[in-house]
Amino acid sequence: MNARDEADSLERATKDFLTARPQLFGIAYRVLGSSAEAEDVLQETWVRWQNTDRSGVKEPTAFLTTITARLAINVAQSARVRRESYVGPWLPEPVDTRHDPQLGAERAEALEMAVLLLLEKLNPVERAAYVLREAFDYPYRQVAEILETSEANTRQLVSRARKHLAAERKEPVSPADHRRLLEVFLAAAQTGDLRVLEDVLAADVVSYADGGGIRGASRIPVVGRPHVSKYLAAFAPRFWPPAETRWVEANGRPAVLVTAGGSPVALLSVDASADGIDRIMWVMNPEKLAPYVESIGT
């Protein structure tokens, strides 16, 4: 191949990769719950794509999806070990979905913070099978090929993931009700209003604060309406007076960015059902907050 042909080939390869990139990122992010790790996977996918004999590749996106999914599974398996030593609760790294509400997918499945948190309890292959099928609408046959397993086993993997989510998560409320509950919760949390907090929280609510050991966040989840209400009321006088709040969008849902002195302190998001707020998620780890804040701008 002469220099001109090589340049044309690389140009086509680059175009194919950039076309597929939103989808590739969406797959890797959902499997890993981390945009930083997803970007690493895409970088490795690009290197492998460059080094591939592309003359025999008829469907570049399918080929790239296979590389990305398999790399993401490998990274997730090693990440599992790292997360066992993570200080305090681990939460997914938030992403800005204002410009791509589906984040590269056919459907916005497996994108909300609460769902990503629950998917973390599945093994990486189950997670990938669920993501490819439910968010990207890949046929079972193609998912099986990507995961190098049988179609029957793929159906079982997806079924197990669905059952896990159904067992662990109640039916979510509408976007309008979600926003309303978060607004009421925020006002009550800022003032430490126990009565309103107890009214808006589900009986089995769990509050997770992901500080990664860097900030003074609770190192264990706070569980149950009485404990969570008292916990929020106790730290309200210290936490909220110097803070400013800004409504943002994260992972397809309204969220609240909390800053102090111009620096991000926390991203607050919730998961809510007809019973009230079921999960409160405080992303406080600066390594997770910084990329998100940069993506949304000032």
BAFI-3210 file (N, C-alpha, C; in Angstrom, 3 decimals, decimal comma, padded with zeros to 6 digits):
// residues 298
n [1|2|3|4|5|6|7|8|9|10|11|12|13|14|15|16|17|18|19|20|21|22|23|24|25|26|27|28|29|30|31|32|33|34|35|36|37|38|39|40|41|42|43|44|45|46|47|48|49|50|51|52|53|54|55|56|57|58|59|60|61|62|63|64|65|66|67|68|69|70|71|72|73|74|75|76|77|78|79|80|81|82|83|84|85|86|87|88|89|90|91|92|93|94|95|96|97|98|99|100|101|102|103|104|105|106|107|108|109|110|111|112|113|114|115|116|117|118|119|120|121|122|123|124|125|126|127|128|129|130|131|132|133|134|135|136|137|138|139|140|141|142|143|144|145|146|147|148|149|150|151|152|153|154|155|156|157|158|159|160|161|162|163|164|165|166|167|168|169|170|171|172|173|174|175|176|177|178|179|180|181|182|183|184|185|186|187|188|189|190|191|192|193|194|195|196|197|198|199|200|201|202|203|204|205|206|207|208|209|210|211|212|213|214|215|216|217|218|219|220|221|222|223|224|225|226|227|228|229|230|231|232|233|234|235|236|237|238|239|240|241|242|243|244|245|246|247|248|249|250|251|252|253|254|255|256|257|258|259|260|261|262|263|264|265|266|267|268|269|270|271|272|273|274|275|276|277|278|279|280|281|282|283|284|285|286|287|288|289|290|291|292|293|294|295|296|297|298]
n.u [000,854|000,644|001,734|-000,345|-002,613|-002,518|-002,976|-005,606|-006,884|-006,520|-007,941|-010,550|-010,812|-010,675|-012,959|-014,971|-014,589|-015,141|-017,799|-018,972|-018,342|-019,984|-021,797|-020,022|-018,798|-021,064|-021,657|-019,311|-019,273|-021,660|-021,169|-019,016|-019,504|-018,013|-016,768|-014,137|-012,786|-014,164|-013,327|-010,646|-010,955|-011,997|-009,805|-007,996|-009,462|-009,415|-006,648|-006,355|-008,067|-006,748|-004,572|-005,638|-006,291|-008,223|-009,413|-011,009|-013,188|-016,538|-018,594|-017,925|-018,860|-020,049|-017,823|-016,147|-017,767|-017,710|-014,992|-014,882|-016,832|-015,752|-013,276|-014,228|-015,467|-013,222|-011,848|-013,756|-013,708|-011,191|-011,558|-013,374|-011,936|-010,419|-012,455|-013,310|-011,550|-012,112|-012,604|-015,302|-018,767|-019,228|-020,060|-021,430|-019,636|-020,770|-022,417|-022,913|-025,908|-027,274|-026,981|-027,010|-029,363|-029,814|-027,311|-025,733|-027,197|-029,897|-032,035|-032,577|-031,755|-030,283|-028,803|-029,368|-028,221|-028,926|-029,571|-027,143|-025,670|-026,925|-026,424|-023,757|-023,582|-023,900|-022,173|-019,525|-020,023|-022,760|-023,685|-022,783|-024,220|-026,849|-026,762|-026,123|-028,341|-030,684|-030,267|-029,067|-030,360|-029,471|-029,741|-030,274|-028,680|-026,503|-025,463|-024,627|-022,557|-020,741|-020,123|-019,060|-020,491|-023,301|-026,524|-028,661|-027,538|-027,005|-029,575|-030,285|-028,458|-029,308|-031,897|-031,416|-030,229|-032,344|-034,195|-032,774|-032,655|-035,387|-036,049|-034,586|-035,242|-037,872|-040,766|-040,016|-040,909|-042,641|-040,833|-041,588|-042,651|-040,390|-038,621|-040,096|-040,098|-037,352|-036,937|-038,482|-037,181|-034,568|-035,029|-035,928|-033,731|-031,808|-032,738|-032,963|-035,390|-037,112|-039,712|-040,695|-038,716|-039,072|-041,530|-041,093|-039,257|-038,798|-039,644|-037,554|-035,321|-032,024|-029,001|-026,228|-022,886|-020,349|-017,182|-014,717|-012,808|-011,580|-012,973|-014,878|-017,024|-019,753|-018,733|-020,116|-023,191|-026,212|-029,092|-032,635|-035,607|-035,826|-033,095|-031,784|-033,133|-032,474|-029,731|-029,364|-030,504|-028,750|-026,274|-026,918|-026,636|-023,866|-023,138|-024,748|-024,949|-022,570|-022,838|-023,680|-026,264|-027,035|-029,183|-028,876|-028,340|-027,889|-026,996|-029,434|-031,374|-032,795|-030,518|-028,564|-026,031|-023,698|-021,846|-019,055|-017,538|-016,957|-015,953|-016,644|-018,554|-020,367|-022,412|-025,745|-028,141|-031,202|-033,182|-036,446|-039,687|-043,190|-043,371|-041,824|-038,629|-036,150|-033,407|-030,612|-028,056|-024,857|-022,357|-019,174|-016,499|-013,675|-012,309|-014,253|-016,136|-014,881|-014,470|-017,159|-018,163|-016,572|-017,541|-020,138|-019,758|-019,706]
n.v [-001,199|002,156|005,487|007,303|005,655|004,581|006,870|007,471|005,198|005,440|007,758|006,929|005,046|006,660|008,233|006,255|005,431|007,779|008,151|005,990|006,517|007,868|005,791|003,762|004,911|005,117|002,411|001,484|003,229|002,586|-000,066|000,266|002,429|004,679|007,557|008,241|005,765|004,699|006,353|005,590|002,986|003,502|004,751|002,635|000,991|002,481|002,376|-000,367|-000,598|000,935|-000,712|-002,922|-005,169|-003,768|-004,271|-006,490|-005,983|-005,637|-004,368|-001,766|-000,482|-002,568|-004,196|-002,482|-002,149|-004,702|-004,915|-002,824|-003,601|-006,009|-005,131|-003,381|-005,167|-006,564|-004,481|-003,877|-006,177|-006,020|-003,601|-004,220|-005,411|-003,213|-001,571|-002,878|-002,085|000,527|003,575|004,030|004,360|003,492|005,341|005,763|007,603|010,761|011,873|014,380|014,748|016,469|017,153|014,747|012,857|010,103|009,150|008,031|005,742|003,510|003,556|005,179|003,402|001,906|004,095|005,980|007,130|005,531|003,069|002,336|002,024|-000,226|-002,086|-002,489|-004,483|-006,779|-009,354|-008,482|-009,521|-010,133|-007,551|-006,302|-007,769|-007,036|-004,250|-004,088|-005,307|-004,055|-001,243|-000,681|-002,218|-004,513|-007,550|-010,759|-012,742|-011,327|-010,122|-012,399|-013,219|-011,116|-011,424|-013,885|-016,296|-018,572|-018,108|-018,857|-018,743|-016,040|-014,952|-015,810|-014,383|-011,711|-011,904|-012,490|-010,103|-008,286|-009,270|-008,833|-006,013|-005,432|-006,538|-005,011|-002,373|-000,034|000,906|003,755|007,252|009,749|012,094|014,748|014,466|013,464|015,648|017,426|016,113|016,127|018,873|019,509|017,917|019,047|021,646|020,988|019,604|021,609|023,277|021,559|020,407|018,212|017,097|017,476|016,131|013,482|013,072|013,097|011,083|007,614|004,698|002,836|004,230|004,964|006,628|007,549|008,564|009,426|009,937|008,976|008,802|011,208|013,517|014,706|012,721|010,510|007,252|004,964|003,711|005,429|004,235|003,869|005,695|007,189|007,344|008,523|010,983|012,238|012,313|014,013|016,354|016,869|017,507|019,695|022,454|022,851|022,191|023,505|026,457|027,847|027,148|027,135|026,488|024,837|024,016|021,208|018,785|015,342|012,221|011,930|012,841|015,372|017,152|018,424|020,701|021,368|023,993|025,648|028,610|028,874|026,443|023,030|020,965|018,866|016,622|016,247|013,760|011,896|008,889|007,992|006,752|005,784|005,579|007,558|009,199|006,964|006,495|008,453|010,176|011,301|012,604|013,214|012,937|014,522|013,749|012,593|014,573|016,774|016,280|016,189|018,737|020,307|019,518|020,556|023,242|026,747]
n.w [000,000|-000,959|000,108|-000,295|-000,415|002,156|003,669|002,850|003,795|006,567|006,987|006,391|008,420|010,663|010,318|010,461|013,105|014,583|013,901|015,163|017,764|019,865|020,520|021,277|023,526|025,146|025,640|026,975|029,180|030,555|031,290|032,971|034,687|034,890|033,456|032,974|032,901|030,757|028,672|028,570|027,653|025,105|023,944|023,798|022,111|019,751|019,152|018,644|016,479|014,563|014,144|012,983|010,265|008,139|005,747|005,474|007,033|007,174|008,528|010,226|012,644|014,114|014,465|015,973|018,205|019,314|020,077|021,959|023,907|024,888|025,891|027,872|029,624|030,542|031,866|033,800|035,351|036,587|037,845|039,767|041,826|042,661|043,607|045,824|047,732|047,938|049,636|051,670|050,427|046,978|044,140|040,819|038,275|037,461|034,405|031,900|030,272|028,664|025,923|024,657|025,367|025,422|025,586|023,443|022,873|021,746|023,463|026,614|028,612|031,543|032,430|034,382|037,586|039,817|038,636|037,432|039,756|040,859|038,829|039,200|041,025|039,626|037,708|035,376|032,758|032,735|033,067|030,705|028,786|029,435|028,985|026,203|025,088|026,256|026,267|023,796|022,014|020,651|018,807|020,352|019,243|018,161|020,447|021,771|020,090|020,443|023,137|023,108|023,623|023,997|022,392|023,987|026,547|026,644|026,714|029,260|030,816|030,392|031,390|034,102|034,885|034,495|036,383|038,730|038,813|038,920|041,375|043,142|042,748|042,901|040,929|039,085|039,566|037,555|035,413|036,124|038,729|039,953|039,859|041,457|043,966|044,506|044,710|046,998|048,863|048,827|049,851|052,424|053,425|053,482|055,489|057,570|058,239|059,923|059,906|057,260|055,853|056,751|055,654|052,904|052,386|051,600|053,535|053,642|052,800|051,514|052,066|050,238|050,356|048,395|048,874|048,501|050,463|050,527|051,172|054,032|054,138|055,000|055,751|055,574|054,196|055,047|056,524|056,311|057,146|059,726|060,581|058,358|058,142|060,600|060,365|058,145|059,172|061,245|060,023|058,521|059,550|059,362|056,762|054,756|055,044|053,935|051,321|047,794|045,420|042,335|039,737|037,680|035,033|035,233|034,074|032,760|034,523|036,723|038,815|041,571|041,819|044,221|045,487|047,080|047,874|045,194|044,435|043,506|045,629|045,989|044,078|044,011|043,727|043,294|043,693|043,031|043,967|044,080|046,781|047,776|048,209|047,487|047,257|048,064|046,610|046,957|045,244|046,010|045,732|044,568|042,219|040,683|040,511|039,235|036,316|035,518|036,244|034,616|032,145|032,067|032,171|033,133]
ca.u [000,000|001,465|001,448|-001,666|-003,610|-002,478|-003,644|-007,043|-007,354|-006,577|-009,033|-011,797|-010,823|-010,983|-014,377|-015,777|-014,469|-015,845|-019,234|-019,397|-017,837|-021,007|-022,309|-018,947|-018,677|-022,256|-021,519|-018,240|-019,661|-022,675|-020,563|-018,006|-019,957|-016,953|-016,448|-012,675|-012,441|-014,739|-012,422|-009,466|-011,356|-012,098|-008,449|-007,441|-010,221|-008,871|-005,322|-006,557|-008,711|-005,676|-003,657|-006,399|-006,424|-009,624|-009,906|-012,029|-014,245|-017,691|-019,405|-017,004|-019,466|-020,185|-016,469|-015,701|-018,592|-017,186|-013,736|-015,195|-017,540|-014,826|-012,321|-014,940|-015,633|-011,907|-011,579|-014,702|-013,250|-010,099|-012,099|-014,092|-010,951|-010,096|-013,597|-013,417|-010,713|-012,526|-012,981|-016,685|-019,630|-018,843|-021,146|-020,973|-019,167|-021,881|-022,176|-023,846|-026,700|-028,127|-026,872|-027,261|-030,154|-029,697|-025,875|-025,267|-027,961|-031,257|-032,906|-031,798|-031,707|-029,017|-028,067|-029,584|-027,240|-029,386|-029,485|-025,720|-025,262|-027,425|-025,726|-022,425|-023,650|-023,866|-020,831|-019,365|-020,616|-024,199|-023,883|-022,605|-025,341|-028,025|-026,551|-026,199|-029,708|-031,734|-030,006|-028,652|-031,307|-028,810|-030,395|-029,592|-027,648|-025,316|-024,900|-023,934|-021,290|-019,851|-019,710|-018,486|-021,266|-024,455|-027,692|-029,457|-026,889|-027,182|-030,929|-030,257|-027,718|-030,172|-033,018|-030,933|-030,027|-033,676|-034,775|-032,028|-033,100|-036,796|-036,106|-033,879|-035,694|-039,298|-041,123|-039,715|-041,971|-042,490|-039,823|-042,132|-042,716|-039,004|-038,125|-040,811|-039,595|-036,002|-037,057|-038,956|-036,098|-033,476|-035,430|-035,986|-032,367|-031,094|-033,222|-032,985|-036,796|-037,323|-041,067|-040,791|-037,817|-039,723|-042,675|-040,668|-038,385|-039,374|-039,287|-036,276|-034,389|-030,591|-028,204|-024,848|-021,988|-019,107|-016,094|-013,463|-011,854|-010,928|-013,750|-015,471|-018,331|-020,038|-018,051|-021,070|-024,515|-027,154|-030,250|-033,910|-036,128|-035,445|-031,658|-031,418|-033,682|-031,680|-028,384|-029,434|-030,773|-027,567|-025,175|-027,418|-026,070|-022,461|-022,941|-025,474|-024,793|-021,608|-023,002|-024,586|-026,798|-027,363|-029,865|-028,170|-028,815|-026,866|-027,504|-030,820|-032,289|-032,403|-029,606|-028,192|-024,599|-023,441|-020,506|-018,713|-016,398|-016,679|-015,458|-017,684|-018,518|-021,143|-023,524|-026,844|-029,205|-032,049|-034,015|-037,730|-040,825|-044,445|-043,178|-040,988|-037,233|-035,593|-031,943|-030,015|-026,681|-024,000|-021,030|-018,335|-015,105|-013,264|-011,894|-015,470|-016,847|-014,180|-014,800|-018,565|-018,299|-015,945|-018,398|-021,345|-019,371|-020,120]
ca.v [000,000|003,359|006,490|007,881|004,653|004,503|008,069|007,307|004,141|005,992|008,736|006,155|004,434|007,736|008,595|005,161|005,441|008,949|007,893|005,008|006,885|008,053|004,489|003,040|005,503|004,746|001,020|001,387|003,956|001,839|-001,274|000,623|003,446|005,682|008,147|008,200|004,409|004,526|007,033|004,723|001,872|004,002|004,990|001,320|000,535|003,216|001,815|-001,684|-000,362|001,377|-001,830|-004,026|-005,241|-003,360|-004,595|-007,541|-005,587|-005,148|-003,504|-001,177|-000,217|-003,846|-004,621|-001,609|-002,452|-005,944|-004,590|-001,976|-004,371|-006,972|-004,371|-002,872|-006,298|-006,804|-003,392|-004,016|-007,267|-005,519|-002,501|-004,826|-005,584|-001,878|-000,996|-003,536|-001,336|001,934|004,085|004,480|003,904|003,836|005,742|005,989|008,941|011,373|012,407|015,391|014,162|017,502|017,169|013,377|012,283|008,641|008,881|007,144|004,492|003,522|003,926|005,677|002,376|001,690|005,353|006,695|006,823|004,428|001,822|002,015|001,549|-001,598|-002,937|-002,764|-005,724|-007,900|-009,556|-007,648|-010,112|-009,893|-006,125|-006,008|-008,368|-006,202|-002,960|-004,248|-005,676|-003,148|000,150|-000,544|-002,998|-005,520|-008,860|-011,713|-013,451|-010,478|-010,002|-013,669|-013,197|-010,156|-011,968|-015,217|-017,299|-019,027|-017,233|-019,268|-018,205|-014,587|-014,678|-016,004|-013,259|-010,527|-012,178|-012,344|-008,671|-007,679|-009,700|-008,153|-004,622|-005,405|-006,872|-004,012|-001,008|000,154|001,638|005,174|008,232|010,532|013,157|015,914|014,122|013,327|017,013|018,000|015,470|016,613|020,265|019,477|017,339|020,010|022,716|020,429|019,267|022,861|023,843|020,519|020,231|016,773|016,682|017,389|015,057|012,199|012,970|012,915|009,915|006,279|004,079|002,117|005,087|004,823|007,777|007,182|009,701|008,954|010,898|008,299|009,003|012,510|014,504|014,196|012,117|009,300|006,118|003,863|004,215|005,665|003,445|003,990|007,067|007,933|007,603|009,460|012,305|012,825|012,540|015,217|017,504|017,121|018,183|020,863|023,752|022,965|021,952|024,351|027,926|028,424|026,514|027,623|025,358|025,076|022,892|020,688|017,465|014,302|010,884|011,980|013,268|016,614|016,985|019,700|020,874|022,162|024,586|026,529|029,425|028,666|025,077|022,019|020,188|017,634|016,537|015,558|013,199|010,964|007,919|008,125|005,920|006,244|005,585|008,701|009,092|005,671|006,598|009,781|009,935|012,486|012,395|014,242|012,681|015,543|013,135|012,326|015,835|017,711|016,125|016,533|020,197|020,842|019,227|021,385|024,648|027,629]
ca.w [000,000|-001,018|001,128|-000,549|-000,007|003,628|004,186|002,599|004,689|007,914|007,000|006,501|009,754|011,612|010,123|011,007|014,563|015,111|013,718|016,175|019,087|020,916|020,931|021,970|024,858|025,904|026,086|027,969|030,389|031,289|031,868|033,969|035,625|035,001|032,156|032,811|032,457|029,422|027,740|028,436|026,783|023,728|023,452|023,430|020,936|018,612|018,844|018,025|015,177|013,670|013,870|012,391|008,801|007,994|004,403|005,554|007,976|006,408|009,383|011,205|013,956|014,807|014,830|017,052|019,379|019,888|020,768|023,114|024,930|025,504|026,704|029,045|030,547|031,169|032,809|034,909|036,215|037,420|038,657|040,894|042,896|043,164|044,323|047,128|048,668|047,859|050,956|051,710|049,333|045,605|043,251|039,443|037,919|036,716|033,066|031,411|029,181|028,051|024,464|024,194|026,457|025,447|025,669|022,385|022,802|021,179|024,582|027,760|029,653|032,263|032,416|035,635|038,625|040,659|037,871|037,325|041,074|040,995|037,862|039,741|041,805|038,682|037,160|034,184|031,554|032,857|032,854|029,278|028,065|029,691|028,321|024,748|024,718|026,709|025,892|022,400|021,209|019,824|018,850|021,230|018,473|018,047|021,796|022,030|019,341|021,094|024,436|022,848|024,338|023,214|022,446|025,155|027,740|026,600|027,212|030,715|031,393|030,365|032,290|035,481|035,131|034,624|037,667|039,791|038,862|039,349|042,801|043,939|042,483|042,683|039,711|039,290|039,312|036,320|035,530|036,838|040,156|040,389|040,089|042,608|045,185|044,753|045,170|048,388|049,659|048,939|050,775|053,785|053,840|053,755|056,756|058,593|058,631|060,121|059,530|055,802|055,426|057,023|054,753|051,515|052,268|051,719|054,828|053,536|052,074|051,788|051,642|049,918|050,148|047,784|049,018|048,173|051,533|050,371|051,917|055,260|053,873|055,762|055,117|055,421|053,826|056,143|056,091|057,012|057,246|060,950|060,620|057,297|058,494|061,689|059,812|057,312|060,041|062,077|059,329|057,788|059,959|058,952|055,328|053,808|055,057|052,979|050,006|046,754|044,662|040,929|039,114|036,514|034,626|035,282|033,764|032,305|035,581|037,399|039,941|042,174|042,040|045,422|045,480|048,202|047,487|043,778|044,181|043,667|046,869|045,833|043,134|044,696|042,898|044,044|042,985|043,710|043,566|044,688|048,241|048,143|047,779|047,902|047,338|047,986|046,175|047,047|044,666|046,626|045,362|043,586|040,964|039,913|040,317|038,348|034,893|035,293|036,328|033,412|030,983|032,050|032,065|034,234]
c.u [000,886|000,974|000,055|-002,767|-003,669|-003,202|-005,159|-007,638|-007,508|-007,706|-010,382|-011,936|-011,213|-012,457|-015,284|-015,758|-015,265|-017,359|-019,765|-019,129|-018,912|-021,554|-021,257|-018,769|-019,862|-022,193|-020,498|-018,632|-020,676|-022,094|-019,670|-018,482|-018,946|-016,638|-014,943|-012,236|-012,989|-013,853|-011,151|-009,762|-011,427|-010,727|-007,808|-008,161|-009,679|-007,507|-005,473|-007,169|-007,670|-004,797|-004,346|-006,308|-007,899|-010,228|-011,019|-013,185|-015,400|-018,542|-018,530|-017,620|-019,621|-018,828|-015,968|-016,485|-018,076|-015,900|-014,037|-015,837|-016,593|-013,782|-012,982|-015,149|-014,321|-011,587|-012,491|-014,269|-012,107|-010,584|-012,809|-013,166|-010,612|-011,235|-013,835|-012,595|-011,045|-013,010|-014,395|-017,503|-019,086|-020,102|-020,594|-020,494|-020,245|-021,459|-023,274|-024,590|-027,575|-028,126|-027,102|-028,029|-030,053|-028,252|-025,466|-026,085|-029,286|-032,255|-032,033|-031,798|-030,320|-028,157|-028,224|-028,582|-027,646|-029,268|-028,033|-025,184|-025,700|-026,725|-024,337|-022,408|-023,667|-022,427|-020,740|-019,997|-022,139|-024,520|-023,811|-023,767|-026,587|-027,923|-026,743|-027,628|-030,719|-031,510|-029,759|-029,440|-030,623|-029,584|-029,590|-028,451|-026,365|-024,653|-024,095|-022,581|-020,280|-019,275|-019,091|-019,161|-022,450|-025,611|-028,544|-028,856|-027,039|-028,555|-030,991|-029,553|-028,595|-031,337|-032,605|-030,754|-031,371|-034,289|-034,089|-032,507|-034,533|-036,918|-035,550|-034,438|-037,198|-039,534|-040,871|-040,898|-041,694|-041,403|-040,313|-042,190|-041,314|-038,431|-038,784|-040,283|-038,190|-036,028|-037,472|-037,850|-034,983|-033,815|-035,438|-034,596|-031,605|-031,492|-033,237|-034,382|-037,129|-038,682|-041,197|-039,891|-038,481|-040,915|-042,256|-039,813|-039,174|-038,892|-037,906|-035,223|-032,940|-029,883|-026,752|-024,040|-020,647|-018,050|-014,753|-012,395|-011,210|-011,660|-014,367|-016,866|-018,506|-019,458|-018,915|-022,405|-025,383|-028,497|-031,475|-034,310|-035,709|-033,957|-031,244|-031,908|-032,823|-030,268|-028,360|-029,641|-029,536|-026,478|-025,614|-026,773|-024,624|-022,313|-023,528|-025,205|-023,747|-021,832|-023,941|-025,046|-027,158|-028,047|-029,150|-028,861|-027,653|-027,531|-029,000|-031,833|-031,855|-031,483|-029,229|-026,681|-024,412|-022,010|-020,317|-017,458|-015,997|-016,171|-016,572|-017,476|-019,229|-022,106|-024,577|-027,853|-029,980|-032,718|-035,334|-038,794|-042,081|-044,332|-042,398|-039,574|-036,613|-034,080|-031,536|-028,543|-025,907|-022,640|-020,150|-016,853|-014,677|-012,864|-013,083|-016,222|-016,211|-014,523|-016,245|-018,746|-017,686|-016,848|-019,615|-021,017|-019,886|-021,516]
c.v [001,245|004,394|007,087|006,930|004,541|005,690|007,964|006,283|004,667|007,007|008,037|005,550|005,466|008,120|007,522|005,171|006,598|008,804|006,989|005,476|007,118|006,726|003,719|003,576|005,088|003,330|000,926|002,068|003,165|000,591|-000,897|001,629|004,553|006,232|008,122|006,828|004,143|005,183|006,218|003,551|002,320|004,286|003,679|000,748|001,194|002,659|000,470|-001,551|000,084|000,213|-003,040|-003,989|-004,998|-003,734|-005,646|-007,208|-004,957|-004,168|-002,914|-000,966|-001,496|-004,343|-003,803|-001,861|-003,698|-005,677|-003,841|-002,773|-005,337|-006,277|-003,867|-003,969|-006,580|-005,741|-003,508|-005,109|-006,824|-004,390|-003,036|-004,986|-004,238|-001,306|-001,673|-002,800|000,160|002,385|004,643|003,947|004,353|004,202|005,917|007,427|009,600|011,859|013,406|014,823|015,196|017,421|015,788|012,656|010,766|008,201|007,760|005,897|004,661|003,998|004,349|004,681|002,334|002,945|006,131|006,224|005,598|003,087|001,391|001,471|000,098|-002,556|-003,324|-004,076|-006,971|-008,148|-008,820|-008,212|-009,934|-008,426|-005,784|-006,558|-007,500|-004,878|-003,085|-004,537|-004,563|-001,695|000,303|-001,443|-003,971|-006,830|-009,813|-012,428|-012,644|-010,264|-011,254|-013,710|-012,268|-010,750|-013,362|-016,299|-017,699|-018,038|-017,558|-018,692|-016,687|-014,199|-014,825|-014,845|-012,014|-010,697|-011,997|-010,870|-007,968|-008,006|-008,990|-006,713|-004,522|-005,662|-005,752|-002,596|-000,955|000,929|003,139|006,077|008,954|011,590|014,368|015,660|013,983|014,705|017,616|017,424|015,962|018,055|020,325|018,965|018,350|021,105|022,213|020,100|020,530|023,462|022,821|020,238|018,741|016,313|016,500|016,269|013,689|011,977|012,606|011,658|008,617|005,654|003,434|002,903|004,805|006,064|007,331|008,465|009,176|010,056|010,292|008,486|010,371|013,586|013,859|013,649|010,868|008,089|004,864|004,452|004,398|005,093|003,709|005,441|007,796|008,303|008,656|010,862|012,986|013,157|013,832|016,473|017,880|017,868|019,421|022,186|023,948|022,976|023,041|025,856|028,484|027,974|027,283|026,427|025,777|023,826|022,504|019,399|016,490|012,961|010,877|012,429|014,617|016,285|018,374|019,715|021,831|022,676|025,434|027,297|029,221|027,283|024,061|021,192|018,852|017,767|015,676|015,056|012,187|009,973|007,869|007,227|006,500|006,307|006,803|008,505|007,830|005,711|008,057|009,549|011,242|012,127|013,538|014,076|013,688|014,960|012,799|013,621|016,702|017,521|016,508|018,045|020,843|020,657|020,134|022,866|025,464|028,152]
c.w [000,000|000,002|000,968|-000,084|001,514|004,248|004,019|003,567|006,119|008,048|007,140|007,901|010,813|011,536|010,720|012,538|015,159|014,978|014,827|017,610|020,160|021,437|021,726|023,391|025,731|026,435|027,216|029,275|031,213|031,951|033,047|035,015|035,829|033,619|031,908|032,303|031,063|028,371|027,516|027,507|025,334|023,122|022,995|022,207|019,666|018,192|018,131|016,629|014,149|013,223|013,252|010,864|008,494|006,640|004,447|006,483|007,203|007,214|010,484|012,593|014,763|015,303|016,030|018,341|020,087|020,667|022,069|024,244|025,644|026,370|027,989|030,083|031,277|032,214|034,030|035,877|037,121|038,327|039,891|042,099|043,518|044,000|045,669|048,180|048,652|049,232|050,904|050,541|047,976|044,832|041,843|039,256|037,059|035,331|032,707|030,202|028,477|026,522|023,850|025,296|026,560|025,656|024,719|022,157|022,066|022,231|025,756|028,919|030,292|032,277|033,713|036,683|039,446|039,939|037,716|038,651|041,281|040,039|038,358|040,534|040,918|038,237|035,814|032,911|031,573|032,552|031,366|028,461|028,210|028,935|026,817|024,294|025,031|026,281|024,397|021,443|020,248|019,913|019,740|020,503|018,411|019,406|022,140|021,321|019,999|022,378|024,317|023,704|023,478|023,342|023,669|026,441|027,806|027,124|028,732|031,415|031,486|031,342|033,753|035,835|035,331|035,989|038,832|039,935|039,379|040,850|043,676|043,799|042,240|041,392|039,917|038,965|037,992|036,516|036,317|038,341|040,747|040,745|041,331|043,925|045,527|045,252|046,646|049,309|049,889|049,948|052,221|054,309|054,230|055,108|057,887|059,107|058,719|059,635|058,026|055,280|055,610|056,089|053,332|051,309|052,386|053,030|054,787|052,764|052,491|051,250|051,462|049,716|049,661|047,869|048,678|049,224|051,504|051,167|053,157|055,065|054,737|055,037|055,051|054,991|055,070|055,693|056,964|057,248|058,527|060,964|059,584|057,642|059,555|061,220|058,996|058,160|060,852|061,321|058,552|058,231|059,514|057,427|054,437|053,877|054,090|051,539|049,084|045,946|043,247|040,370|037,815|036,074|034,669|035,016|033,469|033,335|036,154|038,582|040,439|042,402|043,218|045,363|046,735|047,817|046,039|043,427|044,377|044,934|046,695|044,669|043,805|043,673|043,731|043,100|043,742|043,109|044,208|046,211|048,719|047,620|048,361|048,099|047,217|047,669|046,138|046,448|045,148|046,291|044,287|042,235|040,080|039,587|039,236|036,868|034,589|035,268|035,082|032,195|030,916|031,930|033,227|034,022]
res [m|n|a|r|d|e|a|d|s|l|e|r|a|t|k|d|f|l|t|a|r|p|q|l|f|g|i|a|y|r|v|l|g|s|s|a|e|a|e|d|v|l|q|e|t|w|v|r|w|q|n|t|d|r|s|g|v|k|e|p|t|a|f|l|t|t|i|t|a|r|l|a|i|n|v|a|q|s|a|r|v|r|r|e|s|y|v|g|p|w|l|p|e|p|v|d|t|r|h|d|p|q|l|g|a|e|r|a|e|a|l|e|m|a|v|l|l|l|l|e|k|l|n|p|v|e|r|a|a|y|v|l|r|e|a|f|d|y|p|y|r|q|v|a|e|i|l|e|t|s|e|a|n|t|r|q|l|v|s|r|a|r|k|h|l|a|a|e|r|k|e|p|v|s|p|a|d|h|r|r|l|l|e|v|f|l|a|a|a|q|t|g|d|l|r|v|l|e|d|v|l|a|a|d|v|v|s|y|a|d|g|g|g|i|r|g|a|s|r|i|p|v|v|g|r|p|h|v|s|k|y|l|a|a|f|a|p|r|f|w|p|p|a|e|t|r|w|v|e|a|n|g|r|p|a|v|l|v|t|a|g|g|s|p|v|a|l|l|s|v|d|a|s|a|d|g|i|d|r|i|m|w|v|m|n|p|e|k|l|a|p|y|v|e|s|i|g|t]
***
